């Protein structure tokens, strides 16, 4: 239900959820580590702060107008925490009560903050006879819930109800150890129904849900939660620890995605997760275009598309970089090394094209559309290519553009330099798409297996078996039905784009400063605020290099979440660029 209604709003109440969670070690004992640096200043982070002690997180969701939205945010923040503390070997204790040996460890609870807005008051009054003032309404709810404490205890524990000028606060809700967020959306929906039931003196919860359009149908049947909370009462410390680890696994498995927004590009997901880690709220305005709104507690608001398109870059930058020939010439004019290239036109006379191509026959070359992204239409010949092979690759590239570049192949490894606001902050080597044989599976089967790995599946970097792959395999005397030996690595391409199945390896701390300066100079040619500079380097101890292209829309998820290595916090750098 929450999947279908995530964008739907009641517009009759506002709500936020607070969850306390004790950090513990792998034995279930209270952690001795300090508040993680990954979340910035614990006194300023409005979403992830400390509870009663520093070892206890307090998660606070932004104010929302529907319980489903609040729960999704609680889930997202929880998963961000689980990802970050995973590297510290920490867990979030699944229980309200800590290990009995930790005498100083506080109890952890959930609080729900509820406020009926003006539209809500009018709507409820139009259908029910309720008190005239908001104070009287809240007190009516408070008295009603307190009169049902023992019945509600089976679901929430011995809750406490308070009323103040900010609204209604239901606290001391016990954690459900079977839920990684400490509570289920079903339980929260049930609580909303109870609040409105006490407000309106209704009997039938289903009728109430329909009458007010509360969209809390999942909260009508709470029997499974009651069973879970009964079982929770007799769990041993070991069983609680096992549930804690199970919750960690589920949350950590979400590290490369936002499950409620499956169409978001990976870079938008990186930015959202990094923003939440810093206490900056995010709203997905258009999932299909990965259009995201960022907003902090001070009202600072920014809009970002695809994780990197902001108003800080000028509008002409992506137009220029999409044209591989123009961008190459501009960098060459500034004294930067780029490969020699020829531009082919689709409607060129065959005699002229033959003249252009002839100097590249029996050479190592790269053939690609003039305007291309994500490795589409590119063929790389790292060994001398015959005339027929080159003509075939040119025809293939013309399927994607009416202009095609043929350029000299440069020996060496390809690196993606990520430059944000004039500073190179991350470098990764992109290993071309490859497969390691198991001695029994075909290349086609190995590709299917690899595409199920979390890194490839959730970062949208599948191994693609297209025409250039078949050509390159044929050059190595393989087909898609060949069975590689166990442990044998078979390369499928020579171009290393991760979007076609390549894999990133973090090299930020390995590459000399000289090459970082080259990348920064290249970005400066275009006055780029966020860019990816692709450089071929054969020997990092020399000063030889060749810039093969600059990207206005760099897939920086491969820098933050590399296939191998620690990765760099690119999203944090972009947030700083935006003034956060």
C-alpha positions as CSV (number, residue, x, y, z in Angstrom):
1,X,0.0,0.0,0.0
2,X,2.8,2.4,0.9
3,X,4.3,1.9,-2.5
4,X,1.2,3.2,-4.3
5,X,0.5,6.0,-1.9
6,X,4.0,7.4,-1.3
7,X,3.2,10.7,-3.1
8,X,-0.4,11.0,-1.8
9,X,-1.2,13.5,0.9
10,X,-4.0,13.9,3.4
11,X,-3.3,17.6,3.9
12,X,-5.3,17.3,7.2
13,X,-2.5,16.6,9.7
14,X,1.2,16.9,10.1
15,X,3.4,14.3,11.6
16,X,7.0,13.3,12.4
17,X,8.6,10.3,14.0
18,X,11.4,10.1,16.4
19,X,13.4,6.9,17.1
20,X,16.0,6.3,19.7
21,X,18.5,3.5,18.9
22,X,21.5,2.4,20.9
23,X,24.7,1.8,19.0
24,X,26.1,-1.6,20.0
25,X,29.0,-3.8,19.0
26,X,28.8,-7.3,17.5
27,X,28.3,-8.8,20.9
28,X,25.3,-6.6,21.6
29,X,27.1,-4.5,24.2
30,X,26.9,-0.7,24.1
31,X,29.4,0.7,21.6
32,X,32.4,2.6,23.0
33,X,33.0,4.5,19.7
34,X,32.2,8.2,19.4
35,X,29.4,9.7,17.3
36,X,30.4,9.0,13.7
37,X,32.1,11.8,11.8
38,X,30.0,10.7,8.7
39,X,27.1,12.6,10.2
40,X,28.8,15.9,10.8
41,X,28.1,18.0,13.9
42,X,25.9,16.0,16.2
43,X,24.5,19.3,17.6
44,X,23.5,20.7,14.2
45,X,22.3,17.6,12.3
46,X,18.5,17.8,12.6
47,X,17.8,14.3,11.3
48,X,20.5,12.2,13.0
49,X,21.5,13.5,16.4
50,X,22.2,11.9,19.8
51,X,19.7,10.7,22.3
52,X,20.1,10.5,26.1
53,X,23.8,9.7,25.7
54,X,26.2,10.0,22.8
55,X,26.1,6.2,22.1
56,X,22.4,6.5,21.4
57,X,21.2,7.9,18.0
58,X,18.0,9.9,17.9
59,X,16.5,9.8,14.4
60,X,14.0,12.6,13.7
61,X,12.0,12.6,10.4
62,X,11.0,15.9,8.8
63,X,7.4,17.0,9.3
64,X,5.2,15.3,6.7
65,X,1.5,15.4,5.9
66,X,1.0,11.6,5.7
67,X,2.3,8.8,7.9
68,X,3.4,6.8,4.8
69,X,5.8,9.6,3.8
70,X,7.2,9.8,7.3
71,X,7.8,6.1,7.4
72,X,9.6,6.1,4.1
73,X,11.9,8.9,5.4
74,X,12.4,6.9,8.7
75,X,13.4,4.0,6.5
76,X,15.8,6.0,4.4
77,X,17.5,7.7,7.3
78,X,17.8,4.3,9.1
79,X,19.4,2.7,6.1
80,X,21.9,5.6,5.8
81,X,22.9,5.0,9.4
82,X,23.2,1.3,8.9
83,X,25.5,1.7,5.9
84,X,27.8,4.2,7.6
85,X,28.2,2.2,10.9
86,X,28.6,-1.0,9.1
87,X,32.3,-0.1,8.4
88,X,32.7,0.6,12.1
89,X,31.5,-2.9,12.9
90,X,28.6,-1.4,14.9
91,X,24.9,-2.3,15.0
92,X,21.6,-0.5,16.0
93,X,20.2,-2.5,18.8
94,X,16.8,-3.8,17.8
95,X,15.3,-3.7,21.3
96,X,14.1,-1.0,23.7
97,X,15.9,-2.7,26.5
98,X,19.7,-3.0,26.2
99,X,21.8,-6.0,27.3
100,X,21.2,-6.4,31.1
101,X,25.0,-6.1,31.7
102,X,25.0,-2.6,30.4
103,X,23.9,-0.8,33.5
104,X,24.4,2.7,32.1
105,X,22.7,2.1,28.8
106,X,19.4,4.0,28.4
107,X,16.1,2.6,27.1
108,X,15.2,3.4,23.5
109,X,11.7,4.3,22.4
110,X,9.8,5.8,19.5
111,X,7.8,9.0,19.7
112,X,5.1,10.1,17.3
113,X,4.4,13.9,17.0
114,X,1.0,14.7,15.6
115,X,-0.6,18.0,14.7
116,X,-4.0,18.6,13.2
117,X,-3.9,21.5,10.7
118,X,-6.6,24.0,9.8
119,X,-7.8,22.0,6.8
120,X,-8.0,18.9,8.9
121,X,-10.1,20.7,11.6
122,X,-12.5,21.9,8.9
123,X,-12.7,18.4,7.3
124,X,-13.3,16.5,10.5
125,X,-15.9,19.1,11.7
126,X,-17.8,18.7,8.4
127,X,-18.3,15.0,9.1
128,X,-18.2,14.7,12.9
129,X,-19.2,16.6,16.0
130,X,-15.9,17.6,17.7
131,X,-14.8,20.3,20.2
132,X,-14.3,23.8,18.9
133,X,-10.7,24.5,20.0
134,X,-7.6,22.6,19.1
135,X,-6.7,22.3,22.8
136,X,-10.0,20.6,23.5
137,X,-9.5,18.3,20.6
138,X,-6.0,17.2,21.7
139,X,-7.2,16.7,25.3
140,X,-10.1,14.6,24.1
141,X,-7.6,12.4,22.2
142,X,-5.3,12.2,25.2
143,X,-8.1,11.1,27.5
144,X,-9.4,8.6,25.0
145,X,-5.9,7.0,24.5
146,X,-5.1,6.9,28.2
147,X,-8.4,5.1,28.8
148,X,-7.3,2.4,26.4
149,X,-3.6,2.1,27.5
150,X,-3.9,-1.5,28.5
151,X,-5.4,-2.6,25.2
152,X,-2.8,-0.6,23.2
153,X,0.0,-1.9,25.4
154,X,-0.1,-5.2,23.3
155,X,1.0,-3.1,20.3
156,X,3.0,-0.2,21.6
157,X,3.9,-0.9,25.2
158,X,3.1,1.4,28.1
159,X,2.9,4.6,26.0
160,X,2.7,8.2,27.3
161,X,0.5,10.9,25.8
162,X,1.4,14.6,26.2
163,X,-0.2,17.8,24.8
164,X,1.5,21.2,24.3
165,X,1.4,24.1,21.8
166,X,3.2,22.0,19.2
167,X,0.5,19.3,19.2
168,X,0.1,15.8,20.5
169,X,3.1,13.6,21.4
170,X,2.8,9.9,21.9
171,X,6.1,8.6,23.4
172,X,7.5,5.5,25.1
173,X,6.5,3.3,22.1
174,X,8.6,0.2,22.5
175,X,10.8,-0.9,19.6
176,X,9.6,-3.9,17.6
177,X,12.8,-6.0,17.1
178,X,11.4,-7.6,14.0
179,X,11.4,-4.3,12.2
180,X,14.6,-2.6,11.2
181,X,13.0,0.8,11.8
182,X,11.8,-0.2,15.2
183,X,8.2,0.0,14.2
184,X,6.1,-1.1,11.2
185,X,4.1,1.2,8.9
186,X,1.1,-0.9,9.8
187,X,1.5,0.0,13.5
188,X,1.9,3.7,12.7
189,X,-1.2,3.6,10.5
190,X,-3.1,1.9,13.3
191,X,-2.0,4.7,15.7
192,X,-3.3,7.4,13.3
193,X,-6.7,5.6,13.2
194,X,-6.8,5.5,17.0
195,X,-6.0,9.2,17.2
196,X,-8.9,10.1,14.9
197,X,-11.1,7.5,16.5
198,X,-10.7,9.2,19.9
199,X,-11.1,12.6,18.3
200,X,-14.4,11.7,16.6
201,X,-15.7,9.1,19.1
202,X,-16.0,6.6,16.2
203,X,-16.4,2.9,16.6
204,X,-15.8,1.4,13.1
205,X,-12.1,2.1,12.1
206,X,-12.6,1.1,8.5
207,X,-15.6,3.4,8.1
208,X,-13.5,6.2,9.8
209,X,-10.6,5.6,7.4
210,X,-12.8,5.8,4.4
211,X,-14.8,8.8,5.6
212,X,-11.8,11.0,6.2
213,X,-9.6,9.5,3.5
214,X,-6.8,8.7,5.9
215,X,-5.3,6.0,3.7
216,X,-4.5,3.8,6.7
217,X,-6.2,0.6,5.6
218,X,-3.0,-1.4,6.4
219,X,-3.5,-0.4,10.0
220,X,-6.9,-2.1,10.4
221,X,-5.5,-5.6,11.0
222,X,-2.8,-5.4,13.6
223,X,-2.9,-9.0,14.8
224,X,0.5,-9.9,13.3
225,X,2.1,-7.0,15.2
226,X,0.5,-8.1,18.5
227,X,2.0,-11.6,17.9
228,X,5.4,-10.1,17.3
229,X,5.3,-7.9,20.4
230,X,4.2,-10.9,22.5
231,X,7.1,-12.9,21.1
232,X,9.5,-10.0,21.8
233,X,8.8,-10.1,25.5
234,X,10.5,-13.5,25.9
235,X,13.4,-13.0,23.5
236,X,16.8,-13.8,24.9
237,X,19.8,-11.4,24.5
238,X,21.2,-13.7,21.9
239,X,17.9,-13.8,19.9
240,X,17.7,-9.9,20.1
241,X,21.3,-9.7,18.8
242,X,20.5,-12.0,15.9
243,X,17.5,-9.9,15.0
244,X,19.7,-6.8,15.3
245,X,22.2,-8.4,12.8
246,X,19.3,-9.4,10.5
247,X,18.1,-5.8,10.5
248,X,21.6,-4.6,9.7
249,X,21.9,-7.0,6.7
250,X,18.6,-5.8,5.3
251,X,19.6,-2.1,5.7
252,X,23.1,-2.6,4.3
253,X,21.7,-4.4,1.3
254,X,19.8,-1.2,0.5
255,X,23.1,0.7,0.2
256,X,23.0,1.3,-3.5
257,X,19.3,2.2,-3.8
258,X,16.2,3.9,-2.5
259,X,13.6,1.1,-2.9
260,X,10.6,3.4,-3.0
261,X,12.2,5.3,-6.0
262,X,13.5,2.6,-8.3
263,X,13.8,4.8,-11.4
264,X,16.2,7.3,-9.7
265,X,19.7,7.3,-11.3
266,X,22.5,6.2,-9.1
267,X,24.0,9.7,-8.7
268,X,20.7,11.1,-7.4
269,X,20.6,8.2,-4.9
270,X,24.2,9.1,-3.8
271,X,23.2,12.7,-3.3
272,X,20.0,11.9,-1.4
273,X,21.8,9.5,1.0
274,X,24.7,11.9,1.6
275,X,22.2,14.8,2.1
276,X,20.2,12.8,4.7
277,X,23.5,11.9,6.5
278,X,24.1,15.6,7.0
279,X,20.6,16.4,8.2
280,X,19.4,17.8,4.9
281,X,15.9,16.7,3.8
282,X,15.3,15.5,0.3
283,X,12.1,15.3,-1.8
284,X,11.9,13.5,-5.1
285,X,9.9,15.8,-7.3
286,X,10.1,13.8,-10.5
287,X,11.3,10.2,-10.2
288,X,11.6,9.7,-14.0
289,X,13.9,12.6,-14.5
290,X,15.7,12.2,-11.1
291,X,14.6,15.7,-10.1
292,X,15.3,16.2,-6.4
293,X,14.7,19.1,-4.0
294,X,17.1,19.6,-1.1
295,X,16.1,21.7,1.9
296,X,17.7,22.2,5.3
297,X,16.2,23.4,8.6
298,X,17.2,27.0,7.8
299,X,15.1,27.0,4.6
300,X,18.1,26.8,2.2
301,X,16.6,25.1,-0.9
302,X,18.3,23.7,-4.0
303,X,17.1,21.7,-7.0
304,X,19.3,19.0,-8.6
305,X,18.7,16.8,-11.6
306,X,20.4,13.4,-11.9
307,X,22.6,14.1,-8.9
308,X,24.8,16.7,-10.7
309,X,22.8,19.1,-12.8
310,X,22.6,22.3,-10.8
311,X,22.3,26.0,-11.5
312,X,26.0,26.4,-10.7
313,X,27.0,25.1,-14.2
314,X,26.3,27.3,-17.2
315,X,23.7,26.0,-19.7
316,X,26.2,25.6,-22.6
317,X,28.6,23.3,-20.8
318,X,26.7,20.1,-21.5
319,X,26.2,21.1,-25.1
320,X,29.9,21.6,-25.7
321,X,31.0,18.4,-23.9
322,X,28.4,16.4,-25.8
323,X,30.3,17.3,-29.0
324,X,33.5,15.2,-28.6
325,X,35.3,17.0,-31.5
326,X,34.7,20.5,-30.2
327,X,35.6,19.7,-26.6
328,X,38.7,17.9,-27.8
329,X,39.8,20.9,-29.8
330,X,39.1,23.4,-27.0
331,X,41.3,21.3,-24.6
332,X,44.0,21.1,-27.2
333,X,44.0,24.9,-27.7
334,X,44.8,25.2,-23.9
335,X,47.9,23.0,-24.2
336,X,46.3,19.8,-23.0
337,X,47.2,16.5,-24.7
338,X,44.3,14.8,-26.6
339,X,44.4,11.9,-29.2
340,X,44.7,12.7,-32.9
341,X,41.3,12.3,-34.5
342,X,39.3,12.6,-37.8
343,X,35.7,13.6,-38.1
344,X,33.6,11.5,-40.5
345,X,30.3,12.6,-42.0
346,X,27.6,10.1,-42.8
347,X,26.8,11.6,-46.2
348,X,30.5,12.0,-47.2
349,X,31.5,10.7,-50.6
350,X,33.0,7.2,-50.4
351,X,36.3,8.3,-52.0
352,X,36.8,11.1,-49.4
353,X,35.9,8.8,-46.5
354,X,38.3,6.2,-47.8
355,X,41.0,8.9,-47.8
356,X,40.2,9.8,-44.2
357,X,40.2,6.3,-43.0
358,X,43.1,4.9,-44.9
359,X,45.7,6.3,-42.5
360,X,44.1,4.4,-39.7
361,X,44.0,0.9,-41.4
362,X,46.1,-1.7,-39.6
363,X,46.4,0.6,-36.6
364,X,45.1,0.7,-33.0
365,X,42.0,3.0,-33.1
366,X,38.9,4.2,-31.3
367,X,35.7,4.7,-33.2
368,X,32.7,6.5,-31.6
369,X,29.8,8.8,-32.3
370,X,30.5,12.5,-32.2
371,X,27.8,12.9,-29.5
372,X,27.7,10.0,-27.2
373,X,27.3,9.1,-23.5
374,X,27.8,6.0,-21.4
375,X,29.9,4.3,-24.0
376,X,27.1,3.9,-26.5
377,X,28.3,3.2,-30.1
378,X,32.0,3.0,-29.2
379,X,34.4,0.4,-30.5
380,X,38.0,0.2,-29.3
381,X,40.7,-1.7,-31.1
382,X,43.6,-2.2,-28.7
383,X,45.2,-4.4,-31.4
384,X,45.8,-3.4,-35.0
385,X,42.4,-3.4,-36.8
386,X,41.9,-4.4,-40.4
387,X,40.1,-2.3,-42.9
388,X,37.0,-4.5,-42.7
389,X,36.9,-4.3,-38.9
390,X,37.2,-0.5,-39.0
391,X,34.5,-0.1,-41.7
392,X,32.2,-2.4,-39.6
393,X,32.8,-0.3,-36.5
394,X,32.2,3.0,-38.4
395,X,28.9,1.7,-39.7
396,X,28.0,0.7,-36.1
397,X,28.8,4.1,-34.8
398,X,26.7,5.8,-37.5
399,X,23.7,4.0,-36.1
400,X,23.9,6.5,-33.2
401,X,25.0,9.7,-34.9
402,X,25.4,11.2,-38.3
403,X,29.0,12.2,-37.4
404,X,31.6,9.8,-36.2
405,X,35.1,10.2,-34.7
406,X,38.0,7.9,-35.5
407,X,41.0,8.6,-33.3
408,X,44.3,7.1,-32.4
409,X,44.3,4.5,-29.6
410,X,46.4,5.6,-26.6
411,X,48.2,2.9,-24.7
412,X,47.6,2.9,-20.9
413,X,45.0,2.6,-18.2
414,X,41.9,4.8,-18.2
415,X,41.0,6.9,-15.1
416,X,38.0,8.9,-14.3
417,X,39.0,12.2,-12.5
418,X,36.0,13.7,-10.7
419,X,36.3,17.5,-10.4
420,X,33.9,19.5,-8.2
421,X,34.2,23.3,-7.9
422,X,37.7,23.3,-9.4
423,X,39.1,20.6,-7.1
424,X,39.8,16.9,-8.1
425,X,38.2,15.0,-5.2
426,X,38.2,11.4,-6.6
427,X,39.9,9.2,-9.1
428,X,38.9,5.7,-10.1
429,X,40.3,3.3,-12.7
430,X,37.5,1.7,-14.7
431,X,38.3,-1.8,-15.6
432,X,36.7,-2.8,-18.8
433,X,33.8,-5.3,-18.6
434,X,35.2,-8.7,-17.8
435,X,34.2,-12.1,-16.5
436,X,36.1,-14.7,-14.5
437,X,35.5,-18.3,-15.7
438,X,34.4,-21.1,-13.4
439,X,35.2,-23.9,-15.9
440,X,31.5,-24.8,-16.5
441,X,29.5,-21.7,-17.5
442,X,29.4,-20.0,-20.8
443,X,30.4,-16.3,-21.3
444,X,26.7,-15.6,-21.7
445,X,25.8,-17.4,-18.4
446,X,28.7,-15.7,-16.6
447,X,27.3,-12.3,-17.6
448,X,23.9,-13.1,-16.3
449,X,25.5,-14.2,-13.0
450,X,27.5,-11.0,-12.7
451,X,24.5,-8.8,-13.5
452,X,22.8,-10.2,-10.3
453,X,25.7,-8.9,-8.1
454,X,24.4,-5.9,-5.9
455,X,27.0,-3.5,-7.3
456,X,26.0,-4.2,-10.9
457,X,22.3,-4.7,-10.3
458,X,21.7,-1.7,-8.1
459,X,24.0,0.9,-9.7
460,X,22.5,0.3,-13.2
461,X,25.9,-1.0,-14.6
462,X,24.9,-4.3,-16.2
463,X,27.3,-6.2,-18.5
464,X,25.8,-5.7,-21.9
465,X,26.3,-8.3,-24.6
466,X,26.1,-6.3,-27.8
467,X,27.7,-6.3,-31.3
468,X,31.1,-4.8,-30.1
469,X,31.4,-7.5,-27.5
470,X,30.9,-10.2,-30.1
471,X,33.5,-8.5,-32.3
472,X,36.0,-8.3,-29.5
473,X,35.4,-11.8,-28.4
474,X,35.9,-13.0,-31.9
475,X,39.3,-11.3,-32.0
476,X,40.2,-13.4,-28.9
477,X,38.8,-16.5,-30.6
478,X,35.8,-16.7,-28.3
479,X,32.0,-16.6,-28.7
480,X,29.2,-15.9,-26.2
481,X,28.9,-19.7,-25.9
482,X,32.6,-20.3,-25.1
483,X,33.3,-21.7,-21.6
484,X,36.4,-20.0,-20.0
485,X,38.7,-21.9,-17.7
486,X,38.3,-21.6,-14.0
487,X,40.0,-18.4,-12.8
488,X,40.5,-17.1,-16.3
489,X,39.5,-13.4,-16.8
490,X,37.9,-12.7,-20.2
491,X,37.6,-9.1,-21.2
492,X,34.5,-8.2,-23.2
493,X,35.5,-4.7,-24.3
494,X,38.4,-2.4,-24.4
495,X,36.4,0.7,-23.5
496,X,35.9,0.9,-19.8
497,X,32.6,2.5,-19.3
498,X,30.8,1.2,-16.2
499,X,27.5,1.8,-17.9
500,X,28.4,-1.2,-20.2
501,X,29.6,-3.4,-17.4
502,X,33.0,-2.0,-16.4
503,X,34.0,-1.9,-12.8
504,X,35.6,1.0,-10.8
505,X,38.6,0.8,-8.6
506,X,39.4,3.7,-6.3
507,X,42.8,5.2,-7.1
508,X,42.5,8.6,-5.4
509,X,45.4,8.0,-3.0
510,X,47.6,6.5,-5.7
511,X,47.6,8.9,-8.6
512,X,50.2,11.7,-8.3
513,X,49.1,15.4,-7.8
514,X,50.4,16.3,-11.3
515,X,47.6,14.4,-13.0
516,X,45.0,15.8,-10.6
517,X,46.1,19.3,-11.7
518,X,45.7,18.3,-15.4
519,X,42.1,17.2,-14.7
520,X,41.4,20.5,-12.9
521,X,42.8,22.4,-15.8
522,X,40.6,20.5,-18.2
523,X,37.5,21.3,-16.1
524,X,38.5,24.9,-16.0
525,X,38.5,25.1,-19.8
526,X,34.8,24.8,-19.6
527,X,34.3,26.6,-16.3
528,X,32.8,23.3,-15.1
529,X,31.5,23.0,-11.5
530,X,30.9,19.2,-11.7
531,X,32.6,17.2,-14.3
532,X,34.4,13.9,-15.0
533,X,37.7,14.0,-16.9
534,X,38.7,10.7,-18.6
535,X,42.5,10.4,-18.9
536,X,44.7,7.6,-20.2
537,X,47.9,7.2,-18.3
538,X,50.4,4.5,-19.2
539,X,52.9,5.1,-16.4
540,X,51.8,7.2,-13.4
541,X,55.5,7.9,-12.6
542,X,55.9,9.7,-15.9
543,X,54.1,12.9,-17.1
544,X,52.6,11.4,-20.2
545,X,48.8,11.4,-20.5
546,X,46.0,11.8,-23.0
547,X,42.6,13.3,-22.2
548,X,40.0,11.3,-24.1
549,X,37.0,13.3,-23.1
550,X,35.3,15.4,-20.4
551,X,31.8,14.6,-19.1
552,X,29.2,17.1,-18.0
553,X,27.1,14.3,-16.5
554,X,29.7,12.1,-14.7
555,X,28.4,8.9,-13.3
556,X,30.0,9.6,-10.0
557,X,28.3,6.8,-8.1
558,X,31.3,4.7,-9.3
559,X,33.6,7.1,-7.4
560,X,31.6,7.0,-4.2
561,X,30.7,3.4,-4.4
562,X,33.6,1.7,-6.2
563,X,33.6,-2.0,-7.1
564,X,36.9,-2.1,-5.2
565,X,38.4,0.4,-2.7
566,X,37.0,2.8,-0.1
567,X,35.5,5.4,-2.3
568,X,35.1,9.2,-1.8
569,X,32.2,11.3,-0.6
570,X,31.4,13.0,-3.8
571,X,27.8,13.9,-2.7
572,X,29.2,15.8,0.3
573,X,31.4,17.9,-2.0
574,X,28.4,18.7,-4.2
575,X,26.4,19.7,-1.1
576,X,29.3,22.1,-0.2
577,X,29.3,23.5,-3.7
578,X,25.5,24.2,-3.2
579,X,26.2,26.1,0.0
580,X,25.3,23.5,2.6
